Amino acid sequence: MNIATKPIIARRSPGPDGEKIITLAALAVGGQGGGVLTNWIVAVAEANGYRAQSTSVAGVAQRTGATIYYIEMCRDTGRMPVFSLSPSIGDVDILVASELMEGGRAIMRGFVTPGRTTLITSTHRIAAVSEKTAPGDGRMDETDVYEAMGVAADQLVAFDMETVAKQAGSVISSSLLGALAGSGALPFDRASFEDIIRASGRGVDASLRAFGEAYDIARGDKPAPEAPTAEERPLPVLNVPEGLKASWSALEKRLTAMPQDIHEMTGLGVKKVVDYQDVDYGHQYLDMVEKAVALDAAPYEMSIAAAKYCARALCYDDLIRVADIKTRASRFERVKDEVVVKDDQLLRLTEYFHPRYEEFTTTLPRALGRFMQNRKSIEAFYTKYLDKGRRIRTDSLSGYLALWTVSSLRPLRRKLLRHDSEMTHANTWFSKTLEIAQTDKALATEMLTNYRLIKGYSDTHTRGMSKFARVMGAVDLLKGRADAADWMRRLRTAALDDVEGDKLDGALQTVKSFAE
Amino acid sequence: MAERSFAKEVQKLKMGAGETFTGEGILAITKALLENGVGYVGGYQGSPISHLMDVLADSQEILSELGVHFEASASEATATAMLAASVHYPIRGAVTYKSVVGTNVASDALSNLASGGVTGGALIIIGEDYGEGSSIMQERTYAFAMKSQVWMLDPRPNLPSIVQAVSDGFEMSEISNTPVMLQMGIRSCHVHGHFEAQDNQRPDMTVSDALENPKRDLERIVLPPATYIHEAEKLSKRLPAAQKFIIDKEINERFGSPKGKVGIIVQGGTYNTVIRALNRLGLANLYGDTDVDMLVLNCVYPLVPDQILEFCEGKDAILVVEEGHPNYIEQQIGHMLFQSGKSVKLEGKGTLPMGGEYTGQVMVDGLGEFFSTYAPKMLPVAKVTTNEEPIQIPDLTNSLPARPPGFCTGCPERPIFAATKLVEEELGEHHIASDIGCHLFSIMPPFDIGATTMGYGLGPASASAFHNADKEGRRSISFVGDGGFWHNGLTSSVGNAVFNKNDNVIVIVDNYYSAATGGQDILSSRATNKTKQTQNSIVTACKGMGVKWIRQIDHTYDVTKMRDTLKEALTTQVEGPKVIVASSECMLNKQRRVKPQLAKAAKDGKRVVRPRFGVDEDICTGDHACMRLSGCPSLSVKDTGDPLRDDPVAAIDQTCVGCGNCGEVADAAVLCPSFYQAEIVSNPSDFEKRRASRTGKIIGWLQNRRDAKRVAFA
């Protein structure tokens, strides 16, 4: 349904001297500093000989919800105008939104009017709780919001003001003010805005930098900061020690012999599995990919899926893997970078572990592990005395060595119980897929992609495995149908979408009903 | 107290004649109280009037100089009962609270106060939390004014009018021996503006003076036969006195041209919205100059029939603009018109919506319809016809995520509800009763916990009907905050459960003060307060009430302990209520206090440890189970940029305060080992530095040794 905006006839009339009320609403997410921004705007207006009034509907401490601040101002002619206390549909001259979806919300609420409203919005995202809790990717699509902005706003100033503020060492209220000043929507010059920032007395230099940067971008004098897109992120560095160069190049040779279309994905995959285990593991991986290639043809979509998900299947998340990652030099550097540790500061690092009996036994050699799994008394002992959260300080020698020791089991991994069960699982999946690929490549591609459902640790992992099994169980019902691949994709989406599995149940029921 | 300083605001209270006061509405009222010789002030905090309480709490010096007594009342009932000081003594008193919830609590005291009447001016400042953004049920305080026969002012929402209403209110109260409510809308409380200050006035009689010269007057006490006399007096003396005052002092204002054939009667509080709508319809300029005849009721109760009838004289139609339901004012006016046989057409609800906030658009539509019907010639042609084509704006209803309020970053209540979720995963779903306060956000995602909320401190009381016939069966879990506990939860909830041998579980969420309203001190606050006795134990109070099974958890972030304690409470054989007091300081207020202190200490070269959390993105598998048990604003999702991976992984941003919830939840729920806690040590000691360097060298050697023997891609 589209909202039909009635032509605006209820326009404000100016005063006898041509003076006009300017209305400005700011939509912020709680805790973003909307109050500071409001105070600045009022102060700028008053410094320019305007009368101004601001109101807010912010609870004292209620956070993270959407909050509205509202300001009205008018050139001072000696009389007090009757200012309104809340924004009105179709009657907002300037709308400032401190997050992309809040800009969208302003449009939905009718505060952005064609032919009237200057919309100033930051384009960065703050994911709402509902977007974060989806087991897959629950983030909303932004396309509709951008499209609506183009239609609704009279003038649009939209760029990532959060990044501008961060780069200047400031907070978003400064860059929002800069964008507002630069938009020219208010009849006040740049200097008067800057004076107010200076008078506020806290973090002035950083605020002025963020203000200036956003001002220039809003005026079109400078380009907006580019958000680093996923593809542009730097890849990890590949480090091949001297002694392994020969065997590594053998792997690279095999890779080069494969079709061009799958080079990128297979290249990443082979690096990942070799990093995970060793060069031989890389050959094992390429064996699998080659089997898919043999049944495939350009554009090799199935093979690309095989390259991606076979790497995932081979690099299962076990204790050794976790310990390995946690003890690497590159990981320490990344943490230092992420939490911002300066040269004269020290970093203490605590890891949170909670290995259950299951993880303990599967990290043992096959026979011993099975033996232990069948001994209820040992399990009971473990559960009672050892099954608890462990805090390990990896900046201390003892803590580091504990993890280091676990990670040193890597060369023995192939002999461990977990490897055995993972490989059985992966082989069953892969051979079934290859069997289907003989007749239905599209369905086989979807079967490969189903590996996406397996993730997490402990209970989450078990749940993932069970979802995977149920989705894969539909293969026999679907094979031979023209729309088999499509249904397989739908089943997977349903499984990804919900935590409890209700949607998957429903989808499976539907499949069963037409398969009978 | 969260130790926030209101020093700047306190300075504003010291202003004298000739100075211009700048600030928000509620602060203007605070200043006006002092200018009008108030003798004592009390109240209960709550948006939107908390600021009044906060500033007065920090103004002890100036208050004692003036001989004004201020106290933070235990509840709205306490505050209203406090006005008893104005019954026999000519002392002006004022109290404040959020309405309609506060008025509900106060209503017993309010009835008694109104019955006997007052000698000194008694003002009740009501923060009417009605309309969009309100956190309470939508009812009108007006009904209380009518039933108790107290008067109600609703001034135009600008600072000079609001300040004038304080002065008028006291005077009206004294002249009519009746308490007066001063109603402020939530936006008027927060409106920023200016007014000309006056000198502060010492009260003619202080509360100390009264104590030294006690008085009593049997006629003012609510006991038969005086009660029957009070009712008669309300009608024969106090009401006429109030109505005469309204006319004599011109409390209600008349705007526009009296010759108009149509007129509008508006509550003072909605005046600005009405003027804006008239302006948009071309019927008023931006200063409010208009030809439309308007009667603005700055006093909405009582009405003065003569004034109303005179206004309606010679008119074809009048419109009553009255926000909220029921339409008490319109009904009274209709009654007046009918009784006096007038034929003027009365419009109100119908032309305007029955309920809901009268926003700008609602007002434009309603007034537009009224004028089109009764005075079409007044509307400029340009307003009713147009050649502009409507523009279709895409509907975004399904493209935007809802953004309900939730717990702040690092909130100590989050782990309590994460633990509750974990217990429910194990023992199944339970009936959960919620209460008023931040902890009510547990009703929102991701927790989705809680079935009812029945009133402040009444969480456990609202589960009192649930007596399980099966002793081994399920119990209810109810929540109450420390604020609600002291407000009335101790008796209404805990005492009631003990007395009735209720077996259910009660969780008292203690965050060291009244956190949701801004960190005001209460009985169990941990801080020392010069003017209050704090640090009174909730556990001792409960034991005193007769609770046998009680557990104190002093670190709510320990999710495992929290979960195990809850489980024990749900399964123990001990009879009677099972009480868990879960205590950790409100993180929002704590950060406001601690952050500047730590920054200063680090700057001064002292050793400072700043904790925060992080996620190893190579270990996170993107399942987001952690977020389904958290909802922390600093814990979000991000893309990895790795083509081998499909789903975004968890990430913790710079706003993390290192509360530990992520790690604790991952541990208690056995989620994953992705989380790490980083502690950044500024100005470490020499010993620490040496040790770190030594350890670093050994670790570095181990890492290099391994990297020399493997192909690494990380």
HADDOCK unambig.tbl for C-alpha pairs under 7 A between the chains (distance, minus, plus):
assign (segid A and resid 1 and name CA) (segid B and resid 395 and name CA) 6.35 0.50 0.50
assign (segid A and resid 2 and name CA) (segid B and resid 392 and name CA) 6.44 0.50 0.50
assign (segid A and resid 2 and name CA) (segid B and resid 393 and name CA) 6.47 0.50 0.50
assign (segid A and resid 2 and name CA) (segid B and resid 394 and name CA) 5.41 0.50 0.50
assign (segid A and resid 2 and name CA) (segid B and resid 395 and name CA) 5.02 0.50 0.50
assign (segid A and resid 3 and name CA) (segid B and resid 392 and name CA) 6.18 0.50 0.50
assign (segid A and resid 3 and name CA) (segid B and resid 393 and name CA) 5.95 0.50 0.50
assign (segid A and resid 3 and name CA) (segid B and resid 394 and name CA) 6.74 0.50 0.50
assign (segid A and resid 3 and name CA) (segid B and resid 395 and name CA) 6.00 0.50 0.50
assign (segid A and resid 4 and name CA) (segid B and resid 390 and name CA) 6.47 0.50 0.50
assign (segid A and resid 4 and name CA) (segid B and resid 391 and name CA) 6.56 0.50 0.50
assign (segid A and resid 4 and name CA) (segid B and resid 392 and name CA) 5.25 0.50 0.50
assign (segid A and resid 4 and name CA) (segid B and resid 393 and name CA) 6.93 0.50 0.50
assign (segid A and resid 5 and name CA) (segid B and resid 390 and name CA) 5.57 0.50 0.50
assign (segid A and resid 5 and name CA) (segid B and resid 391 and name CA) 5.84 0.50 0.50
assign (segid A and resid 5 and name CA) (segid B and resid 392 and name CA) 6.37 0.50 0.50
assign (segid A and resid 6 and name CA) (segid B and resid 390 and name CA) 5.45 0.50 0.50
assign (segid A and resid 7 and name CA) (segid B and resid 388 and name CA) 5.71 0.50 0.50
assign (segid A and resid 7 and name CA) (segid B and resid 389 and name CA) 6.45 0.50 0.50
assign (segid A and resid 7 and name CA) (segid B and resid 390 and name CA) 5.21 0.50 0.50
assign (segid A and resid 9 and name CA) (segid B and resid 383 and name CA) 5.11 0.50 0.50
assign (segid A and resid 10 and name CA) (segid B and resid 280 and name CA) 4.61 0.50 0.50
assign (segid A and resid 10 and name CA) (segid B and resid 281 and name CA) 5.43 0.50 0.50
assign (segid A and resid 10 and name CA) (segid B and resid 383 and name CA) 6.39 0.50 0.50
assign (segid A and resid 11 and name CA) (segid B and resid 280 and name CA) 4.74 0.50 0.50
assign (segid A and resid 12 and name CA) (segid B and resid 279 and name CA) 5.70 0.50 0.50
assign (segid A and resid 12 and name CA) (segid B and resid 280 and name CA) 4.31 0.50 0.50
assign (segid A and resid 13 and name CA) (segid B and resid 279 and name CA) 6.06 0.50 0.50
assign (segid A and resid 13 and name CA) (segid B and resid 280 and name CA) 6.35 0.50 0.50
assign (segid A and resid 13 and name CA) (segid B and resid 282 and name CA) 6.46 0.50 0.50
assign (segid A and resid 13 and name CA) (segid B and resid 285 and name CA) 6.51 0.50 0.50
assign (segid A and resid 14 and name CA) (segid B and resid 285 and name CA) 6.92 0.50 0.50
assign (segid A and resid 14 and name CA) (segid B and resid 286 and name CA) 6.66 0.50 0.50
assign (segid A and resid 15 and name CA) (segid B and resid 285 and name CA) 6.01 0.50 0.50
assign (segid A and resid 15 and name CA) (segid B and resid 286 and name CA) 5.85 0.50 0.50
assign (segid A and resid 53 and name CA) (segid B and resid 191 and name CA) 6.82 0.50 0.50
assign (segid A and resid 53 and name CA) (segid B and resid 192 and name CA) 5.44 0.50 0.50
assign (segid A and resid 53 and name CA) (segid B and resid 193 and name CA) 5.96 0.50 0.50
assign (segid A and resid 54 and name CA) (segid B and resid 191 and name CA) 5.68 0.50 0.50
assign (segid A and resid 54 and name CA) (segid B and resid 192 and name CA) 5.21 0.50 0.50
assign (segid A and resid 55 and name CA) (segid B and resid 187 and name CA) 5.94 0.50 0.50
assign (segid A and resid 55 and name CA) (segid B and resid 190 and name CA) 5.41 0.50 0.50
assign (segid A and resid 55 and name CA) (segid B and resid 191 and name CA) 4.56 0.50 0.50
assign (segid A and resid 55 and name CA) (segid B and resid 192 and name CA) 6.37 0.50 0.50
assign (segid A and resid 56 and name CA) (segid B and resid 187 and name CA) 6.43 0.50 0.50
assign (segid A and resid 56 and name CA) (segid B and resid 190 and name CA) 6.20 0.50 0.50
assign (segid A and resid 57 and name CA) (segid B and resid 133 and name CA) 6.09 0.50 0.50
assign (segid A and resid 57 and name CA) (segid B and resid 187 and name CA) 6.48 0.50 0.50
assign (segid A and resid 59 and name CA) (segid B and resid 47 and name CA) 6.35 0.50 0.50
assign (segid A and resid 60 and name CA) (segid B and resid 47 and name CA) 6.38 0.50 0.50
assign (segid A and resid 60 and name CA) (segid B and resid 516 and name CA) 6.86 0.50 0.50
assign (segid A and resid 60 and name CA) (segid B and resid 517 and name CA) 5.65 0.50 0.50
assign (segid A and resid 60 and name CA) (segid B and resid 518 and name CA) 5.89 0.50 0.50
assign (segid A and resid 61 and name CA) (segid B and resid 516 and name CA) 5.41 0.50 0.50
assign (segid A and resid 61 and name CA) (segid B and resid 517 and name CA) 6.41 0.50 0.50
assign (segid A and resid 61 and name CA) (segid B and resid 518 and name CA) 6.19 0.50 0.50
assign (segid A and resid 62 and name CA) (segid B and resid 405 and name CA) 6.49 0.50 0.50
assign (segid A and resid 62 and name CA) (segid B and resid 516 and name CA) 6.93 0.50 0.50
assign (segid A and resid 63 and name CA) (segid B and resid 405 and name CA) 5.61 0.50 0.50
assign (segid A and resid 63 and name CA) (segid B and resid 406 and name CA) 6.10 0.50 0.50
assign (segid A and resid 63 and name CA) (segid B and resid 407 and name CA) 6.67 0.50 0.50
assign (segid A and resid 63 and name CA) (segid B and resid 408 and name CA) 5.84 0.50 0.50
assign (segid A and resid 64 and name CA) (segid B and resid 405 and name CA) 5.04 0.50 0.50
assign (segid A and resid 64 and name CA) (segid B and resid 406 and name CA) 5.78 0.50 0.50
assign (segid A and resid 64 and name CA) (segid B and resid 408 and name CA) 6.90 0.50 0.50
assign (segid A and resid 65 and name CA) (segid B and resid 403 and name CA) 5.37 0.50 0.50
assign (segid A and resid 65 and name CA) (segid B and resid 404 and name CA) 4.89 0.50 0.50
assign (segid A and resid 65 and name CA) (segid B and resid 405 and name CA) 3.78 0.50 0.50
assign (segid A and resid 65 and name CA) (segid B and resid 406 and name CA) 6.80 0.50 0.50
assign (segid A and resid 66 and name CA) (segid B and resid 403 and name CA) 6.17 0.50 0.50
assign (segid A and resid 80 and name CA) (segid B and resid 287 and name CA) 6.44 0.50 0.50
assign (segid A and resid 81 and name CA) (segid B and resid 286 and name CA) 5.54 0.50 0.50
assign (segid A and resid 81 and name CA) (segid B and resid 287 and name CA) 4.27 0.50 0.50
assign (segid A and resid 82 and name CA) (segid B and resid 272 and name CA) 5.96 0.50 0.50
assign (segid A and resid 82 and name CA) (segid B and resid 286 and name CA) 6.10 0.50 0.50
assign (segid A and resid 82 and name CA) (segid B and resid 287 and name CA) 5.33 0.50 0.50
assign (segid A and resid 82 and name CA) (segid B and resid 288 and name CA) 6.08 0.50 0.50
assign (segid A and resid 83 and name CA) (segid B and resid 272 and name CA) 6.35 0.50 0.50
assign (segid A and resid 84 and name CA) (segid B and resid 272 and name CA) 5.39 0.50 0.50
assign (segid A and resid 84 and name CA) (segid B and resid 273 and name CA) 5.68 0.50 0.50
assign (segid A and resid 84 and name CA) (segid B and resid 276 and name CA) 6.50 0.50 0.50
assign (segid A and resid 85 and name CA) (segid B and resid 187 and name CA) 6.44 0.50 0.50
assign (segid A and resid 88 and name CA) (segid B and resid 359 and name CA) 6.61 0.50 0.50
assign (segid A and resid 88 and name CA) (segid B and resid 360 and name CA) 4.73 0.50 0.50
assign (segid A and resid 88 and name CA) (segid B and resid 361 and name CA) 5.80 0.50 0.50
assign (segid A and resid 89 and name CA) (segid B and resid 361 and name CA) 5.83 0.50 0.50
assign (segid A and resid 101 and name CA) (segid B and resid 400 and name CA) 6.12 0.50 0.50
assign (segid A and resid 105 and name CA) (segid B and resid 400 and name CA) 6.98 0.50 0.50
assign (segid A and resid 108 and name CA) (segid B and resid 395 and name CA) 6.70 0.50 0.50
assign (segid A and resid 108 and name CA) (segid B and resid 396 and name CA) 5.87 0.50 0.50
assign (segid A and resid 108 and name CA) (segid B and resid 397 and name CA) 6.94 0.50 0.50
assign (segid A and resid 127 and name CA) (segid B and resid 636 and name CA) 6.79 0.50 0.50
assign (segid A and resid 128 and name CA) (segid B and resid 401 and name CA) 6.32 0.50 0.50
assign (segid A and resid 128 and name CA) (segid B and resid 403 and name CA) 5.93 0.50 0.50
assign (segid A and resid 129 and name CA) (segid B and resid 445 and name CA) 6.81 0.50 0.50
assign (segid A and resid 129 and name CA) (segid B and resid 446 and name CA) 6.79 0.50 0.50
assign (segid A and resid 129 and name CA) (segid B and resid 631 and name CA) 5.86 0.50 0.50
assign (segid A and resid 132 and name CA) (segid B and resid 627 and name CA) 6.51 0.50 0.50
assign (segid A and resid 132 and name CA) (segid B and resid 636 and name CA) 6.29 0.50 0.50
assign (segid A and resid 132 and name CA) (segid B and resid 637 and name CA) 6.29 0.50 0.50
assign (segid A and resid 133 and name CA) (segid B and resid 624 and name CA) 5.83 0.50 0.50
assign (segid A and resid 133 and name CA) (segid B and resid 627 and name CA) 5.48 0.50 0.50
assign (segid A and resid 133 and name CA) (segid B and resid 628 and name CA) 5.16 0.50 0.50
assign (segid A and resid 134 and name CA) (segid B and resid 624 and name CA) 6.81 0.50 0.50
assign (segid A and resid 135 and name CA) (segid B and resid 623 and name CA) 4.70 0.50 0.50
assign (segid A and resid 135 and name CA) (segid B and resid 624 and name CA) 5.55 0.50 0.50
assign (segid A and resid 136 and name CA) (segid B and resid 622 and name CA) 6.90 0.50 0.50
assign (segid A and resid 136 and name CA) (segid B and resid 623 and name CA) 6.36 0.50 0.50
assign (segid A and resid 136 and name CA) (segid B and resid 647 and name CA) 5.60 0.50 0.50
assign (segid A and resid 137 and name CA) (segid B and resid 647 and name CA) 5.49 0.50 0.50
assign (segid A and resid 137 and name CA) (segid B and resid 648 and name CA) 6.23 0.50 0.50
assign (segid A and resid 140 and name CA) (segid B and resid 399 and name CA) 6.70 0.50 0.50
assign (segid A and resid 141 and name CA) (segid B and resid 399 and name CA) 6.97 0.50 0.50
assign (segid A and resid 144 and name CA) (segid B and resid 399 and name CA) 6.73 0.50 0.50
assign (segid A and resid 145 and name CA) (segid B and resid 396 and name CA) 6.99 0.50 0.50
assign (segid A and resid 148 and name CA) (segid B and resid 393 and name CA) 6.16 0.50 0.50
assign (segid A and resid 148 and name CA) (segid B and resid 394 and name CA) 5.49 0.50 0.50
assign (segid A and resid 151 and name CA) (segid B and resid 393 and name CA) 6.20 0.50 0.50
assign (segid A and resid 152 and name CA) (segid B and resid 393 and name CA) 6.05 0.50 0.50
assign (segid A and resid 230 and name CA) (segid B and resid 639 and name CA) 6.55 0.50 0.50
assign (segid A and resid 230 and name CA) (segid B and resid 640 and name CA) 6.81 0.50 0.50
assign (segid A and resid 230 and name CA) (segid B and resid 641 and name CA) 4.08 0.50 0.50
assign (segid A and resid 231 and name CA) (segid B and resid 641 and name CA) 5.69 0.50 0.50
assign (segid A and resid 233 and name CA) (segid B and resid 641 and name CA) 6.08 0.50 0.50
assign (segid A and resid 236 and name CA) (segid B and resid 713 and name CA) 5.90 0.50 0.50
assign (segid A and resid 236 and name CA) (segid B and resid 714 and name CA) 4.81 0.50 0.50
assign (segid A and resid 237 and name CA) (segid B and resid 713 and name CA) 5.71 0.50 0.50
assign (segid A and resid 237 and name CA) (segid B and resid 714 and name CA) 6.07 0.50 0.50
assign (segid A and resid 238 and name CA) (segid B and resid 712 and name CA) 5.85 0.50 0.50
assign (segid A and resid 238 and name CA) (segid B and resid 713 and name CA) 4.50 0.50 0.50
assign (segid A and resid 239 and name CA) (segid B and resid 711 and name CA) 5.75 0.50 0.50
assign (segid A and resid 239 and name CA) (segid B and resid 712 and name CA) 5.11 0.50 0.50
assign (segid A and resid 239 and name CA) (segid B and resid 713 and name CA) 6.28 0.50 0.50
assign (segid A and resid 240 and name CA) (segid B and resid 710 and name CA) 6.97 0.50 0.50
assign (segid A and resid 240 and name CA) (segid B and resid 711 and name CA) 4.76 0.50 0.50
assign (segid A and resid 240 and name CA) (segid B and resid 712 and name CA) 6.67 0.50 0.50
assign (segid A and resid 241 and name CA) (segid B and resid 708 and name CA) 5.35 0.50 0.50
assign (segid A and resid 241 and name CA) (segid B and resid 709 and name CA) 6.43 0.50 0.50
assign (segid A and resid 241 and name CA) (segid B and resid 710 and name CA) 6.65 0.50 0.50
assign (segid A and resid 241 and name CA) (segid B and resid 711 and name CA) 6.58 0.50 0.50
assign (segid A and resid 271 and name CA) (segid B and resid 713 and name CA) 6.32 0.50 0.50
assign (segid A and resid 272 and name CA) (segid B and resid 713 and name CA) 6.65 0.50 0.50
assign (segid A and resid 274 and name CA) (segid B and resid 711 and name CA) 6.52 0.50 0.50
assign (segid A and resid 275 and name CA) (segid B and resid 711 and name CA) 5.61 0.50 0.50
assign (segid A and resid 275 and name CA) (segid B and resid 712 and name CA) 4.81 0.50 0.50
assign (segid A and resid 275 and name CA) (segid B and resid 713 and name CA) 5.60 0.50 0.50
assign (segid A and resid 308 and name CA) (segid B and resid 644 and name CA) 5.43 0.50 0.50
assign (segid A and resid 322 and name CA) (segid B and resid 619 and name CA) 6.49 0.50 0.50
assign (segid A and resid 328 and name CA) (segid B and resid 703 and name CA) 6.46 0.50 0.50
assign (segid A and resid 329 and name CA) (segid B and resid 703 and name CA) 6.25 0.50 0.50
assign (segid A and resid 330 and name CA) (segid B and resid 714 and name CA) 6.66 0.50 0.50
assign (segid A and resid 341 and name CA) (segid B and resid 680 and name CA) 6.50 0.50 0.50
assign (segid A and resid 345 and name CA) (segid B and resid 680 and name CA) 6.58 0.50 0.50
assign (segid A and resid 345 and name CA) (segid B and resid 681 and name CA) 5.45 0.50 0.50
assign (segid A and resid 345 and name CA) (segid B and resid 682 and name CA) 4.88 0.50 0.50
assign (segid A and resid 345 and name CA) (segid B and resid 683 and name CA) 6.42 0.50 0.50
assign (segid A and resid 345 and name CA) (segid B and resid 684 and name CA) 6.84 0.50 0.50
assign (segid A and resid 346 and name CA) (segid B and resid 680 and name CA) 5.83 0.50 0.50
assign (segid A and resid 346 and name CA) (segid B and resid 681 and name CA) 4.96 0.50 0.50
assign (segid A and resid 346 and name CA) (segid B and resid 682 and name CA) 6.78 0.50 0.50
assign (segid A and resid 346 and name CA) (segid B and resid 684 and name CA) 6.79 0.50 0.50
assign (segid A and resid 347 and name CA) (segid B and resid 678 and name CA) 6.56 0.50 0.50
assign (segid A and resid 347 and name CA) (segid B and resid 679 and name CA) 5.71 0.50 0.50
assign (segid A and resid 347 and name CA) (segid B and resid 680 and name CA) 4.87 0.50 0.50
assign (segid A and resid 347 and name CA) (segid B and resid 681 and name CA) 6.20 0.50 0.50
assign (segid A and resid 348 and name CA) (segid B and resid 678 and name CA) 5.65 0.50 0.50
assign (segid A and resid 348 and name CA) (segid B and resid 679 and name CA) 4.90 0.50 0.50
assign (segid A and resid 348 and name CA) (segid B and resid 680 and name CA) 6.46 0.50 0.50
assign (segid A and resid 349 and name CA) (segid B and resid 676 and name CA) 6.82 0.50 0.50
assign (segid A and resid 349 and name CA) (segid B and resid 677 and name CA) 5.76 0.50 0.50
assign (segid A and resid 349 and name CA) (segid B and resid 678 and name CA) 4.72 0.50 0.50
assign (segid A and resid 349 and name CA) (segid B and resid 679 and name CA) 6.38 0.50 0.50
assign (segid A and resid 350 and name CA) (segid B and resid 676 and name CA) 5.56 0.50 0.50
assign (segid A and resid 350 and name CA) (segid B and resid 677 and name CA) 4.96 0.50 0.50
assign (segid A and resid 350 and name CA) (segid B and resid 678 and name CA) 6.44 0.50 0.50
assign (segid A and resid 351 and name CA) (segid B and resid 675 and name CA) 6.58 0.50 0.50
assign (segid A and resid 351 and name CA) (segid B and resid 676 and name CA) 4.59 0.50 0.50
assign (segid A and resid 351 and name CA) (segid B and resid 677 and name CA) 6.45 0.50 0.50
assign (segid A and resid 352 and name CA) (segid B and resid 663 and name CA) 5.98 0.50 0.50
assign (segid A and resid 352 and name CA) (segid B and resid 667 and name CA) 6.75 0.50 0.50
assign (segid A and resid 352 and name CA) (segid B and resid 673 and name CA) 5.67 0.50 0.50
assign (segid A and resid 352 and name CA) (segid B and resid 675 and name CA) 6.08 0.50 0.50
assign (segid A and resid 352 and name CA) (segid B and resid 676 and name CA) 6.04 0.50 0.50
assign (segid A and resid 353 and name CA) (segid B and resid 667 and name CA) 6.64 0.50 0.50
assign (segid A and resid 353 and name CA) (segid B and resid 673 and name CA) 5.20 0.50 0.50
assign (segid A and resid 354 and name CA) (segid B and resid 667 and name CA) 5.71 0.50 0.50
assign (segid A and resid 354 and name CA) (segid B and resid 670 and name CA) 6.01 0.50 0.50
assign (segid A and resid 389 and name CA) (segid B and resid 667 and name CA) 5.34 0.50 0.50
assign (segid A and resid 396 and name CA) (segid B and resid 695 and name CA) 6.66 0.50 0.50
assign (segid A and resid 397 and name CA) (segid B and resid 695 and name CA) 5.91 0.50 0.50
assign (segid A and resid 455 and name CA) (segid B and resid 621 and name CA) 5.54 0.50 0.50
assign (segid A and resid 455 and name CA) (segid B and resid 623 and name CA) 6.58 0.50 0.50
assign (segid A and resid 456 and name CA) (segid B and resid 621 and name CA) 5.39 0.50 0.50
assign (segid A and resid 456 and name CA) (segid B and resid 623 and name CA) 6.13 0.50 0.50
assign (segid A and resid 456 and name CA) (segid B and resid 672 and name CA) 6.78 0.50 0.50
assign (segid A and resid 457 and name CA) (segid B and resid 671 and name CA) 6.15 0.50 0.50
assign (segid A and resid 457 and name CA) (segid B and resid 672 and name CA) 5.40 0.50 0.50
assign (segid A and resid 458 and name CA) (segid B and resid 670 and name CA) 6.55 0.50 0.50
assign (segid A and resid 458 and name CA) (segid B and resid 671 and name CA) 6.48 0.50 0.50
assign (segid A and resid 460 and name CA) (segid B and resid 671 and name CA) 6.89 0.50 0.50
